[in-house]
Each structure stands twice: as structure tokens, then as C-alpha cells.
Amino acid sequence: MGNVTVNPYTRLPTGVALSNKLADADLPGVYGHEIGHVIDQLAGEISTEGLTLELKALYNVGREPKA
């Protein structure tokens, strides 16, 4: 549904692509997810050690937000 391209030499993000088949209501969630990958890449692959429970909770909120 989305993709982040990364320069193979610098490892820096170079673009974000979203599927044109996404419903309008899904665009913000998918875009937010991909921006998370951009931030992770820019931060130099942030270590997730000790954050498993917190990250799972954030991932689940991003996938199934409550209205």
C-alpha cells in the first residue's frame, strides 16, 4: 500500500509512494505509517531494545484506530 525508497549508499530516504488504489479514508494512516519508516531511517535505525510492548501498542493503534 505504501513504500519508502532509500538511497543504497547514504541509507537516507529519497521518497514516499502510496498506492493509487487506497481509499481516501486509508490515506492518512498509510502515509503516517510510511513517514514512521522515514523517521526511523533518518534517525539511523533507532534501537527498539526494551520498547517491544510500547511499539506493539503504537503499531496496533496505527492499524486499527478507534473513532
C-alpha beads as a LAMMPS data file, in Angstrom:
LAMMPS data file: protein, C-alpha beads

67 atoms
66 bonds

1 atom types
1 bond types

-500.0 500.0 xlo xhi
-500.0 500.0 ylo yhi
-500.0 500.0 zlo zhi

Masses

1 110.0

Atoms # bond

1 1 1 0.000 0.000 0.000
2 1 1 2.987 2.289 0.597
3 1 1 6.721 2.324 0.112
4 1 1 9.742 4.346 1.193
5 1 1 12.685 4.434 -1.180
6 1 1 16.152 4.673 0.354
7 1 1 19.438 5.672 -1.264
8 1 1 21.567 2.497 -1.176
9 1 1 24.765 4.460 -0.492
10 1 1 23.683 7.028 2.087
11 1 1 20.768 4.987 3.531
12 1 1 18.748 8.229 3.556
13 1 1 15.105 8.202 2.440
14 1 1 14.549 9.611 -1.022
15 1 1 10.792 9.301 -1.420
16 1 1 7.449 8.010 -0.223
17 1 1 4.981 6.356 -2.600
18 1 1 1.360 5.497 -1.872
19 1 1 -0.832 3.180 -3.913
20 1 1 -3.390 4.941 -6.072
21 1 1 -5.800 2.144 -5.101
22 1 1 -6.065 3.334 -1.492
23 1 1 -9.442 4.589 -0.317
24 1 1 -9.419 8.249 0.729
25 1 1 -10.108 7.216 4.325
26 1 1 -6.997 4.984 4.354
27 1 1 -4.545 7.578 3.023
28 1 1 -3.685 9.296 6.349
29 1 1 -2.977 6.007 8.144
30 1 1 -0.823 4.554 5.377
31 1 1 1.015 7.850 4.919
32 1 1 1.648 8.092 8.664
33 1 1 2.996 4.548 8.677
34 1 1 5.406 5.303 5.841
35 1 1 6.539 8.546 7.497
36 1 1 7.410 6.394 10.533
37 1 1 9.804 4.471 8.286
38 1 1 11.295 7.761 7.069
39 1 1 11.875 8.925 10.652
40 1 1 13.420 5.578 11.591
41 1 1 15.768 5.740 8.620
42 1 1 16.764 9.349 9.344
43 1 1 17.428 8.508 12.988
44 1 1 19.863 5.819 11.945
45 1 1 17.779 2.745 12.627
46 1 1 16.652 3.551 16.165
47 1 1 17.193 0.664 18.554
48 1 1 13.970 -0.879 19.793
49 1 1 15.586 -2.742 22.669
50 1 1 13.285 -2.611 25.679
51 1 1 10.449 -0.986 23.715
52 1 1 8.648 -4.041 22.352
53 1 1 5.408 -3.588 24.323
54 1 1 5.190 0.138 23.611
55 1 1 5.889 -0.313 19.916
56 1 1 3.298 -3.070 19.580
57 1 1 0.715 -0.785 21.176
58 1 1 1.583 2.071 18.797
59 1 1 1.538 -0.261 15.809
60 1 1 -1.894 -1.565 16.747
61 1 1 -3.283 1.964 17.185
62 1 1 -1.943 2.878 13.748
63 1 1 -3.522 -0.188 12.173
64 1 1 -6.859 -0.074 13.989
65 1 1 -7.557 3.450 15.227
66 1 1 -10.615 3.900 17.398
67 1 1 -13.081 6.579 16.308

Bonds

1 1 1 2
2 1 2 3
3 1 3 4
4 1 4 5
5 1 5 6
6 1 6 7
7 1 7 8
8 1 8 9
9 1 9 10
10 1 10 11
11 1 11 12
12 1 12 13
13 1 13 14
14 1 14 15
15 1 15 16
16 1 16 17
17 1 17 18
18 1 18 19
19 1 19 20
20 1 20 21
21 1 21 22
22 1 22 23
23 1 23 24
24 1 24 25
25 1 25 26
26 1 26 27
27 1 27 28
28 1 28 29
29 1 29 30
30 1 30 31
31 1 31 32
32 1 32 33
33 1 33 34
34 1 34 35
35 1 35 36
36 1 36 37
37 1 37 38
38 1 38 39
39 1 39 40
40 1 40 41
41 1 41 42
42 1 42 43
43 1 43 44
44 1 44 45
45 1 45 46
46 1 46 47
47 1 47 48
48 1 48 49
49 1 49 50
50 1 50 51
51 1 51 52
52 1 52 53
53 1 53 54
54 1 54 55
55 1 55 56
56 1 56 57
57 1 57 58
58 1 58 59
59 1 59 60
60 1 60 61
61 1 61 62
62 1 62 63
63 1 63 64
64 1 64 65
65 1 65 66
66 1 66 67
